[in-house]
Amino acid sequence: MQALGDEDDGPPHRQGAVERHEEEPFAKNQFLQHLDSEAPPAATDTPVTFSQDLDSTVQVWTDFNKIYHHPRTIVELTQFQHADETNPFALYSQGRRVFADQETRDEVIENRIRFFAEESDSLQGFNVIADVADGFAGFTADLLEYVSDDYAKKAIFTHGIHWSPENEEDRILYAANSALAMKSIAENSSIYVPLYPPKRSDMDSLGWSKFYASDLSSPYRWSAYLASAIETASLPWRTKSSPTLLSDLASAVTGGSTRKIAALSVACPFPIARHGQIQSALGSVKLGGRIPWMRDLTLQMGYDEVGLAVTFGVGRWGFRATATEEYGYCAVLRGVTGLSYVEPDSER
C-alpha cells in the first residue's frame, strides 16, 4: 500500500543481466525479391519463372503468395509459432484451447467472419478449406460449431486436408487428430470432403500423374494439386452466370440422405483432344472399372466407374457407400471445348 502524498518510485527493477533472444526472419527467395522490386515487365519480355527456385526455397505459404489480402482476412494465433519444435501446434486439444480463448474467438468470429457476412449482399454459405491433421483440426471443429449455430440456415462446404508427416510417431498422432476432426466437422457441415495429398508411392507415370512432376511430396507441390481440384469442384457456385446455390448442390450430392461425408476425384488434364469424342476418354477404362487418368483424392485410389467410389470434380462427387449405393454426384468439366458425342448403336 502507498500513503497519500508519498512519491511513486515506479515499479521495482529486477536485478541481474538481461538475456536477449533473437530469431532471424525468413530470407526472401528470388520470387519475393522480384515482387519487391516493383519493376513493371516490358511488353516484349518473356514471362519470368521461378519454379525451380521455389521448389527448393519454399518454407511457408507466403513464400509463393502474390495476392494482396484484405486486412481482415488474416488472423495470427499468437499462442504458437510456425515450425516450433519445442512447443509444436500438434494436438487436437491444443486447437480447441486456442479457440476457447475469448479474445481469439472474438477476433475470428466478430471481427472477421461476422464482418464479411454483413458485407455480403446475399450470403449463401461458407466454403471452408482447413488443415485437419495438427492443432488446426481442433480449432476448425470448434469454429464450425459456432458458425453452424450462428448461421443455421446457411450451407457449409468443408474440405479437410489430411496430410501426413514423415515421422511414424507423428503420423499416428496426426491420424488421431484427423479422426476426431472428421466426426465433429461432418456434424457441423452440409458436406465434408476429406482430401489426402498423394504420396510418392501413389505416382503413376502412365496414368493420373502422367503430366506431373515425378514427386508431389512437398507441401508446395501437393497443395497446388489439391487446390486445382477444389477450385474446379467449386465452379458450380462461383460462376457469374447461372450459379448453383450451395444448398441445392448439397442436396444433390447427399440425395436427400443424412450422410455428409463426400469424396472428390480429379482428372487434370482431362485426356481428350480438341474436337474429340468424349467416348475416347471414357473408353480408356482398365479391367475392373478403374479409370487410370482420374484419381480419388479421398479414397486415395483410382476412380472407380462402377460406383465403389462416387466422386466430385472433373468427374463425380458423392459418398463412399457400398458397391451398389450411390446417393448423388456433381460433374464439372472445364477448359475443354468442341466436345462431340456419338450415340452408341445400342441407343439408336
NORVEN-V387491 format. One record per residue. N is the residue number from 0. SS is DSSP state (~ for helix, > for strand, _ for the rest). PSI is psi in whole degrees, -180 to 180 (none if undefined). OMEGA is omega in whole degrees, -180 to 180 (NA if undefined). Layout:
BEGIN
N & SS & PSI & OMEGA
N & SS & PSI & OMEGA
END
This chain:
BEGIN
0 & _ & 156 & -178
1 & _ & 127 & -179
2 & _ & 150 & 178
3 & _ & 136 & 179
4 & _ & -17 & 178
5 & _ & 145 & 178
6 & _ & 140 & 179
7 & _ & 117 & 180
8 & _ & 1 & -179
9 & _ & 174 & -179
10 & _ & 148 & 179
11 & _ & 145 & -180
12 & _ & 135 & 177
13 & _ & 143 & 179
14 & _ & 152 & 176
15 & _ & 174 & -177
16 & _ & 149 & 177
17 & _ & 126 & -179
18 & _ & 127 & -175
19 & _ & 132 & 178
20 & _ & 129 & 179
21 & _ & 147 & 178
22 & _ & 131 & -179
23 & _ & 135 & 177
24 & _ & 158 & 177
25 & _ & 133 & 178
26 & _ & 139 & 180
27 & _ & 132 & 178
28 & _ & -179 & -176
29 & ~ & -34 & -180
30 & ~ & -48 & 180
31 & ~ & -36 & 177
32 & ~ & -35 & 178
33 & ~ & -40 & 178
34 & ~ & -38 & -180
35 & ~ & -24 & -177
36 & ~ & -26 & 178
37 & _ & 24 & 179
38 & _ & 116 & -180
39 & _ & 133 & -179
40 & _ & 144 & 177
41 & _ & 151 & -176
42 & _ & -28 & -177
43 & _ & -4 & -177
44 & _ & 144 & 172
45 & _ & 134 & -180
46 & _ & 134 & -178
47 & _ & 135 & 177
48 & _ & 142 & -180
49 & _ & 24 & -173
50 & ~ & -43 & -179
51 & ~ & -39 & 179
52 & ~ & -41 & -179
53 & ~ & -36 & 179
54 & ~ & -35 & -175
55 & ~ & -11 & -173
56 & ~ & -13 & -177
57 & _ & 126 & 176
58 & _ & -35 & 178
59 & _ & 165 & -174
60 & ~ & -25 & 180
61 & ~ & -12 & 178
62 & ~ & -23 & 180
63 & ~ & 18 & 180
64 & _ & 133 & 176
65 & _ & 17 & 179
66 & _ & 139 & 175
67 & _ & 109 & -175
68 & _ & 148 & 173
69 & _ & 140 & -177
70 & ~ & -26 & -177
71 & ~ & 10 & -180
72 & ~ & -9 & -177
73 & _ & 130 & 176
74 & _ & 127 & 178
75 & _ & 126 & 176
76 & _ & 103 & -172
77 & _ & -10 & -177
78 & _ & -22 & -178
79 & _ & 159 & 178
80 & _ & 152 & 180
81 & _ & 134 & 176
82 & _ & 37 & 178
83 & _ & 111 & -176
84 & _ & -25 & -179
85 & _ & -31 & -180
86 & _ & 71 & -175
87 & _ & 150 & 176
88 & _ & 75 & -165
89 & _ & -3 & -173
90 & _ & 144 & 175
91 & ~ & -42 & -179
92 & ~ & -32 & 177
93 & ~ & -42 & 179
94 & ~ & -39 & 178
95 & ~ & -38 & 179
96 & ~ & -38 & 179
97 & ~ & -44 & -179
98 & ~ & -26 & 179
99 & ~ & -19 & 177
100 & _ & 123 & -173
101 & ~ & -42 & -178
102 & ~ & -43 & 179
103 & ~ & -44 & -179
104 & ~ & -43 & 178
105 & ~ & -37 & -180
106 & ~ & -40 & -178
107 & ~ & -50 & -174
108 & ~ & -55 & -173
109 & ~ & -50 & -173
110 & ~ & -13 & -178
111 & ~ & -71 & -173
112 & ~ & -49 & -178
113 & ~ & -34 & 178
114 & ~ & -50 & -178
115 & ~ & -33 & 177
116 & ~ & -41 & 179
117 & ~ & -25 & 178
118 & ~ & -18 & -177
119 & _ & 139 & 178
120 & _ & -44 & -179
121 & _ & 91 & -175
122 & _ & 119 & 176
123 & _ & -40 & -176
124 & > & -156 & -174
125 & > & 136 & 172
126 & > & 110 & -171
127 & > & 131 & 172
128 & > & 120 & -171
129 & > & 144 & 170
130 & > & 117 & -177
131 & _ & 25 & -180
132 & _ & -27 & -177
133 & _ & -145 & -178
134 & _ & -24 & 179
135 & ~ & -15 & 176
136 & ~ & -49 & 179
137 & ~ & -37 & 179
138 & ~ & -46 & -179
139 & ~ & -41 & -179
140 & ~ & -46 & -180
141 & ~ & -35 & 177
142 & ~ & -45 & -179
143 & ~ & -29 & 176
144 & ~ & -42 & 177
145 & ~ & -45 & -178
146 & ~ & -44 & -179
147 & ~ & -30 & 177
148 & ~ & -44 & -176
149 & ~ & -30 & -178
150 & _ & 62 & -171
151 & _ & -28 & -177
152 & _ & 5 & -178
153 & _ & 144 & 179
154 & > & 147 & 178
155 & > & 113 & 174
156 & > & 119 & -177
157 & > & 128 & 174
158 & > & 115 & -179
159 & > & 124 & -179
160 & > & 110 & -178
161 & _ & 77 & 179
162 & _ & 160 & -174
163 & _ & 128 & 178
164 & _ & 170 & -178
165 & _ & -31 & -178
166 & _ & 132 & -177
167 & ~ & -42 & 180
168 & ~ & -41 & 179
169 & ~ & -33 & 179
170 & ~ & -41 & 179
171 & ~ & -43 & 180
172 & ~ & -45 & -178
173 & ~ & -32 & 176
174 & ~ & -38 & 177
175 & ~ & -42 & 176
176 & ~ & -44 & -178
177 & ~ & -40 & -180
178 & ~ & -43 & 178
179 & ~ & -41 & -179
180 & ~ & -40 & -176
181 & ~ & -43 & -179
182 & ~ & -50 & -176
183 & ~ & -42 & -177
184 & ~ & -41 & 179
185 & ~ & -36 & 179
186 & ~ & -31 & -175
187 & _ & 17 & 178
188 & _ & 154 & 173
189 & _ & -41 & 176
190 & > & 134 & 174
191 & > & 124 & -178
192 & > & 103 & 175
193 & > & 134 & -179
194 & > & 136 & -178
195 & _ & 123 & 178
196 & _ & 144 & 179
197 & _ & 141 & 176
198 & _ & 168 & -179
199 & ~ & -36 & -179
200 & ~ & -14 & -180
201 & ~ & -15 & -174
202 & _ & 140 & -179
203 & _ & 102 & -174
204 & _ & -17 & 179
205 & _ & -2 & -175
206 & _ & -123 & -171
207 & _ & -28 & -177
208 & _ & 23 & -176
209 & _ & -36 & -175
210 & _ & 13 & -179
211 & _ & 170 & 172
212 & _ & 157 & -175
213 & _ & -14 & -176
214 & _ & 121 & 177
215 & _ & 24 & -172
216 & _ & -23 & -179
217 & _ & 143 & 178
218 & ~ & -33 & 179
219 & ~ & -39 & -178
220 & ~ & -48 & -176
221 & ~ & -26 & 177
222 & ~ & -35 & 177
223 & ~ & -38 & 180
224 & ~ & -47 & 179
225 & ~ & -38 & -180
226 & ~ & -38 & 179
227 & ~ & -36 & 178
228 & ~ & -46 & -180
229 & ~ & -41 & -178
230 & ~ & -37 & 178
231 & ~ & -44 & -178
232 & ~ & -27 & -177
233 & _ & 1 & -179
234 & ~ & -38 & -177
235 & ~ & -34 & -179
236 & ~ & 2 & -179
237 & ~ & -8 & 180
238 & _ & 146 & -178
239 & _ & -31 & 180
240 & _ & 124 & 177
241 & _ & 55 & 178
242 & _ & 154 & 176
243 & _ & 136 & 177
244 & _ & 141 & 178
245 & ~ & -42 & -179
246 & ~ & -38 & 179
247 & ~ & -39 & 179
248 & ~ & -39 & 177
249 & ~ & -41 & 179
250 & ~ & -38 & 180
251 & ~ & -39 & -178
252 & ~ & -43 & -178
253 & ~ & -18 & -179
254 & _ & 27 & -179
255 & _ & 2 & 179
256 & _ & 176 & 179
257 & _ & 5 & -179
258 & _ & 127 & -171
259 & _ & -11 & -177
260 & > & 123 & -177
261 & > & 172 & 179
262 & > & 156 & -179
263 & > & 125 & 175
264 & > & 154 & -177
265 & > & 144 & 170
266 & _ & 112 & -175
267 & _ & 106 & 4
268 & _ & 163 & 175
269 & _ & 125 & -170
270 & _ & 73 & 178
271 & _ & 140 & 180
272 & _ & 159 & 179
273 & _ & 135 & -177
274 & _ & 22 & 178
275 & _ & 174 & 178
276 & > & 136 & -175
277 & ~ & -25 & 178
278 & ~ & -26 & -180
279 & ~ & -30 & 177
280 & ~ & -46 & -178
281 & ~ & -19 & -180
282 & _ & -14 & -178
283 & _ & 58 & -179
284 & > & 132 & -180
285 & _ & 166 & 177
286 & _ & 133 & -179
287 & _ & -1 & 175
288 & _ & -5 & -179
289 & > & 135 & 175
290 & > & 110 & -171
291 & > & -27 & -176
292 & > & 6 & 178
293 & > & 137 & -178
294 & > & 134 & 175
295 & > & 113 & -176
296 & _ & -9 & 178
297 & _ & -47 & -180
298 & _ & -6 & 176
299 & _ & 50 & 179
300 & > & 176 & 175
301 & > & 149 & -179
302 & > & 136 & -178
303 & > & 113 & -175
304 & _ & -27 & -171
305 & _ & 7 & 172
306 & _ & 1 & 178
307 & _ & -29 & 176
308 & _ & 111 & 179
309 & _ & 123 & -166
310 & _ & 174 & -175
311 & _ & 143 & 179
312 & > & -136 & 170
313 & _ & 72 & -172
314 & _ & -128 & -177
315 & _ & 157 & 179
316 & > & 145 & -178
317 & > & -131 & -174
318 & _ & 147 & 171
319 & _ & 104 & -177
320 & _ & -122 & 176
321 & _ & -180 & -176
322 & _ & -19 & -177
323 & _ & -4 & -177
324 & _ & 134 & 175
325 & _ & 115 & -174
326 & _ & -39 & -179
327 & _ & 166 & 178
328 & _ & 168 & 175
329 & _ & 134 & -180
330 & > & 138 & 179
331 & _ & 126 & 177
332 & _ & 123 & -177
333 & _ & 153 & 175
334 & _ & 11 & -180
335 & _ & 125 & -179
336 & _ & 161 & 174
337 & _ & 27 & 179
338 & _ & 148 & 174
339 & > & 156 & -179
340 & _ & 125 & 178
341 & _ & 122 & -177
342 & _ & 127 & 180
343 & _ & 153 & 180
344 & ~ & -34 & -177
345 & ~ & -19 & -179
346 & ~ & -3 & -178
347 & _ & none & NA
END
